[in-house]
Amino acid sequence: MASKQSDSDNEHDEDIQSHQFKIILLGDGAVGKTSIATRFSEEKFSQNYKQTVGVDFFMKRIHLPRKYGLPF
């Protein structure tokens, strides 16, 4: 059975904006790129990392109230 959303729920859904940013970290080996990405995305830090070969992907979702959101 499907639930019916009220008009106020639909209005709230229209106010939600989604933005995606991609950040690329470049640098020499063993300078801390993986460390800083892990600290930001997972909010943890480890002093033991193996050198990354190739590419790592990290993702973090941040929900901001509309008044603090971006102007676009």
Backbone as a ProteinNet text record, in pm:
[ID]
protein_1_A
[PRIMARY]
MASKQSDSDNEHDEDIQSHQFKIILLGDGAVGKTSIATRFSEEKFSQNYKQTVGVDFFMKRIHLPRKYGLPF
[TERTIARY]
84.2	0	88.8	69.8	152.1	98.9	189.6	147.1	138.8	45.7	25.4	98.2	178.4	250.3	160.7	171.7	95.4	160.4	85.5	138.6	261.1	264.6	380.2	504.8	488.8	602.7	654.6	564.1	604.1	675.4	629.6	696.5	836.9	851.6	983.7	1078.5	1027.4	1110.1	1159.5	1080.9	1120.5	1233.8	1246.3	1350.2	1486.7	1488.9	1614.4	1693.1	1817.8	1907.5	2025.1	2072.7	2185.4	2300.4	2417.5	2537.3	2644.8	2718.5	2827.5	2956.7	3057.2	3187.7	3289.3	3379	3486.6	3617.2	3692.1	3819.1	3930.1	4031.5	4144.6	4266.8	4329	4452	4568.4	4660.1	4779.4	4903.1	5003.9	5128.4	5221.9	5340.7	5441.2	5394.3	5458.2	5426.1	5461.8	5384.3	5410.6	5407.6	5318.7	5306.8	5178.5	5085.6	4966.7	4834.5	4829.5	4704.5	4595.4	4627.5	4530.9	4491.6	4586.8	4558.4	4457.1	4476.7	4386	4247.7	4242.6	4114.1	4037.9	4106.2	4041.8	3993.9	4075.1	4037.2	3911.9	3902	3785.8	3662.2	3674.8	3556.8	3507.5	3597.3	3558.9	3578.4	3631.1	3656.5	3739.9	3839.5	3933.7	4073	4171.6	4310.3	4390	4474.5	4563.3	4705.7	4798.6	4937.3	5002.2	4930.6	4984.6	4911.2	4971.4	4916.5	5019.2	4971	5057.4	5044.3	5150.7	5146.7	5037.8	4954.3	4845.7	4902.4	4866.3	4908.3	4783.6	4782.5	4665	4576.7	4450	4349.8	4269.6	4236.8	4143.4	4026.1	3908.3	3789.2	3732.3	3696.2	3633.6	3507.3	3406.7	3283.8	3233	3182.5	3122.2	3000.5	2889.6	2767.1	2754.9	2727.8	2709.1	2572.8	2487.2	2355.3	2357.1	2328.8	2327	2186.4	2144.1	2015.7	2021.3	1909.6	1905.7	1967.5	1949.8	2004.2	2157.4	2219.8	2365.9	2411.8	2317.8	2350.9	2416.6	2446.2	2511.2	2408.9	2448.4	2352.9	2305.1	2353.7	2310.3	2229.9
-117	0	123.4	209.8	330.4	437.4	509.6	619	747.3	830.7	957.6	1067.4	1146.1	1255.9	1378.4	1453.5	1577.1	1684.4	1792.5	1902.3	1964.2	1969.4	2028.6	1943.3	1809	1721.9	1746.7	1763	1787.4	1920.6	2021.9	2152.2	2141.3	2063.5	2045.8	1975.8	1874.5	1802.8	1895.4	1993.3	2085.2	2176.8	2200.4	2288.2	2219.5	2087.1	2013.6	2024	2067.9	2074.5	1982.8	1921	1831	1882.8	1891.7	1933.9	1828.8	1800.7	1704.8	1773.1	1760.6	1818.1	1706	1711.8	1613.8	1685.8	1629.8	1689.1	1591	1639.9	1556.1	1599.1	1503.7	1530.6	1473	1558.1	1516.7	1548.7	1466.6	1496.2	1377.6	1400.1	1294.6	1183.6	1068.9	957	984.8	927.5	932.9	1074	1160	1295.5	1313.7	1214.7	1222.3	1242	1217.9	1236	1140.7	1015.9	918.2	950.7	993.7	1027.7	1141.2	1245.8	1360.2	1326.5	1245.8	1205.4	1115.7	1021.8	934	1012.4	1105.6	1187.4	1267.6	1326.7	1406.6	1320.2	1212.7	1136.2	1039.3	980.3	879	924.1	1042.6	1100.9	1007.8	944.6	864.1	885	849.9	867.4	746.6	699.7	588.4	629.6	589.3	621.8	515.6	408.7	299.2	289.5	334.8	324.2	259.4	177.6	127.3	224.6	240.8	334.4	293.1	389.3	365	355.2	251.2	234.7	250.9	351.4	375.3	483.1	448.9	548.8	498.3	587.9	561.3	656.7	611.3	695.7	703.2	821.9	844.5	926.1	907.4	984.2	1025.7	1147.4	1196.4	1278.8	1252.7	1330.7	1431.1	1553.1	1659.7	1721.3	1725.7	1785.6	1921.8	2025.2	2160.9	2217.5	2293.9	2363.6	2457	2481.7	2563	2700	2759.1	2893.4	2894.6	2777	2767.4	2706.7	2673.6	2608.5	2703.2	2651	2729.1	2813.6	2926.7	3017.8	2971.5	2858.7	2814.1	2688.1
0	0	0	-94.4	-105.8	-12	47.8	135.5	54.8	92.4	22.3	98.3	26.8	90.6	93.7	199.8	208.9	122.3	96.8	16.6	81.5	215.3	282.3	261	254.5	225.4	84.6	-11.4	-149.6	-163.4	-91.7	-95.8	-39	68.9	129.6	32.1	-39.5	-136.4	-246.4	-285.2	-390.9	-345.8	-214.9	-162.4	-153.8	-162.9	-149.8	-279.9	-266.9	-381.3	-354.9	-457.8	-445.2	-531.6	-473.1	-545.3	-521.8	-623.3	-612.4	-654.1	-568.7	-596.6	-601	-694.4	-704.3	-676.1	-584.7	-544.3	-579.4	-643.9	-683.1	-602.8	-537.3	-463	-542	-577.1	-651.1	-569.5	-581	-511.4	-515.4	-467	-459.4	-365.5	-376.2	-289.1	-144.7	-55.1	90	147.5	92.9	149.1	230	225.9	310.3	238	108.3	33.9	84.2	100.3	150.6	294.1	374.3	513.7	524.4	446	454.9	398.5	292.9	235.3	332.5	396.3	493.9	615.3	660.4	776.7	746.9	629.8	594.2	572.2	494.7	455.6	562.3	638.1	736.1	879.9	899.9	1031.7	1120.7	1059.9	1137.6	1081.5	1160.1	1118.8	1162.6	1075.9	1108.5	1074.5	1155.2	1126.6	1038.6	1007.6	927.5	794.6	688.4	554.2	464.2	371.8	265.9	149.8	75.1	-35.7	-134.5	-172.1	-266.3	-407.2	-476.5	-614.9	-700.7	-784.2	-868	-810	-789.5	-751.4	-632.6	-540.6	-430.5	-444.7	-408.1	-409.8	-269.9	-228.5	-99.5	-123.8	-40	-55	82.5	89.2	212.3	176.2	241.2	221.1	334.3	297.3	395.1	368.2	469.5	455.7	524.1	447.1	498.8	488.9	587.9	573.8	454	392.1	270.8	293.5	411.1	434.7	432.1	453.5	445.9	314.6	229.1	103.4	4.8	-108.9	-213	-287.5	-340.1	-405.8	-542.3	-592.5	-726.2	-717.7
[MASK]
++++++++++++++++++++++++++++++++++++++++++++++++++++++++++++++++++++++++

